[in-house]
Amino acid sequence: MRIAKFAVASLTIAGVAVQPSLCVGQAPPAPWPAEQLQAAIAGCRAAIIDQVTRDYLSRAHLTADQLPPDFSKLFERPEIAPILRVCDCSFGILSKEIPFDKFQPGSPQVGQRLKDLASPGGACAPGTGT
């Protein structure tokens, strides 16, 4: 299924990755507040779902009000879970690499870092046990 590719694209679009901020000898950052980490994961998942939905609408030449009534059930299918878990994995790593107060969503480094994590061979690629 092409949804795995959308996960990488959506994570990049969401702009939720960061360039690691640790240098040799530098202490790891303080943990992100739990509610901020959960909000970041939820936003990441929403971006994936939004991207998949927009792609479907574009391919089918439909508008949002023409979506099939059961379209949202697609995201409940077991094979979709690994795609959405990319967000949990990615933010789990990112939250250990950069302090929350230094997090810069939308930066080029953000997009590249998430792309690296979610791409085939990356630590959070779908199917890697994320």
Secondary structure, 3 states (H helix, E strand, C coil): CCHHHHHHHHHHHHCCCCCCCCCCCCCCCCCCCHHHHHHHHHHHHHHHHHHHHHHHHHHHCCCHHHCCCCHHHHHHCHHHHHHHHHHHHHHHHHHHHCCHHHCCCCCHHHHHHHHHHHCCCCCCCCCCCC
